[in-house]
Amino acid sequence: MKLNIDELTIFGGKPVFEYALHVGRPNIGNRQKFTERVADILDRKWLTNGGKYVQEFERQLEHLMGVKHCIAICNATVALEIAIRALGMKGEVIVPSFTFIATAHALQWQEITPVFCDIDPETHNLDPRQVERMITPRTTGIIGVHVWGRACDTDALGEIAHRRNLRLLFDAAHAFACTSKGQMIGGFGDAEVFSFHGTKFFNTLEGGAVVTNDDSLANKIRLMKNFGFTNYDQTGYVGINGKMNEVSAAMGLTNLESLDEFIGVNRHNYQFYQTLLAGLDGVSLIAFSDVEKFNYQYVVLEIDAQITGVTRDDLVAILHAENILARRYFFPGCHQMEPYRSYFPHSGLLLPQTERLTQRVLCLPTGTAVGEMEIRQICGLIRLTLENSEEIKRRFTR
Ligand SMILES: *Cc1c(COP(=O)(O)O)cnc(C)c1O
């Protein structure tokens, strides 16, 4: 443990960690189970196109989430694109800017305009009152993102969508195995999309899913993800190749067997961070309600530089020098990235809470690759930095 700031790597010390500690290191379940499944896939010589493992994976997810239909897809970005198209969204769709860029790109890729909407600073999710203000005659839908696994205000958004005749999709990439009002996320809105990318706490290498209780929507998505084929020789509409392969499904089935363990580790890490960061002025760890289920896959701090005296960006630079690769999710906000930045150079004026939050957030490493020893070191460094903020401000230039 570094005890004085001259030992910090930015001032010439040696990094605390020899190897980089990443946000989003993969959680990998039982290796033998996985390789047995892969061997079976090779023996059966059925690699993709609705094979046994994909089907079993879909049925297990339907059971877990209590939904009628799960369609496994090759990744969440394509899953979003397919769901958006199948729902008939066009013109303008309201989305948060405080999200991973794929939420916006999935619209723009199909020439649909993402209209960025501000968030509630408490929940980090779409503010329904702002959503209402962004609706125009061209608006066809709303995509809410359950940021950090904390659900959007599904009731308020559902009410607006119903009253204004808009489609409602949720990007639930963060929210696998989480609940809202006691109900598993997956059954809200017209459909919900999950990501099983390698950096998510539950992965299928690459992968995603669309989940819905709507029979005809599910049927459409099942065809669309396979070029729109309705039988061997005919297509019903334009489609894409969005299929999940058998090896990914085998990884998914294997990781499902360790789901409780992954969540347990994440919860323990979160609580340990909470204990060690308690009482540190200007640093707050985002909170999770006791009455819902969460996956705790993101350990998210908000840094108030007015109080800490050290900016979020300086803190990130100090941690990076120590090989702690904390991330500024979601910085700088989708509206500040191309092509949106050029298309709508003034959209930030309508996004004051988003702009403020993107300057404050910081995600710390967690998951099965991180233990108490690492968390002690990380929190010790944050404490050391803030306790010496005056001297750091004077001596440290990035
Ligand atoms: C990870 C993520 C995606 C994209 O998922 P992929 O499976 O990598 O395509 C979309 N939205 C959000 C909010 C994400 O975090």
The ligand as a MOL file (V3000), in Angstrom:
LIG
                    3D

  0  0  0     0  0            999 V3000
M  V30 BEGIN CTAB
M  V30 COUNTS 15 15 0 0 0
M  V30 BEGIN ATOM
M  V30 1 C -22.5630 -3.3070 -24.3590 0
M  V30 2 C -23.7040 -2.4350 -24.7120 0
M  V30 3 C -24.3090 -2.4890 -25.9720 0
M  V30 4 C -23.7570 -3.2600 -27.1310 0
M  V30 5 O -23.6390 -4.6020 -26.9100 0
M  V30 6 P -22.8560 -5.5260 -27.9490 0
M  V30 7 O -23.3170 -6.9070 -27.5650 0
M  V30 8 O -21.3960 -5.3090 -27.7000 0
M  V30 9 O -23.2520 -5.1610 -29.3380 0
M  V30 10 C -25.4390 -1.7050 -26.1840 0
M  V30 11 N -25.9220 -0.8980 -25.2270 0
M  V30 12 C -25.3490 -0.7980 -24.0190 0
M  V30 13 C -25.9570 0.1180 -22.9930 0
M  V30 14 C -24.2050 -1.5470 -23.7220 0
M  V30 15 O -23.6250 -1.4150 -22.5360 0
M  V30 END ATOM
M  V30 BEGIN BOND
M  V30 1 1 1 2
M  V30 2 1 2 3
M  V30 3 2 2 14
M  V30 4 1 3 4
M  V30 5 2 3 10
M  V30 6 1 4 5
M  V30 7 1 5 6
M  V30 8 2 6 7
M  V30 9 1 6 8
M  V30 10 1 6 9
M  V30 11 1 10 11
M  V30 12 2 11 12
M  V30 13 1 12 13
M  V30 14 1 12 14
M  V30 15 1 14 15
M  V30 END BOND
M  V30 END CTAB
M  END
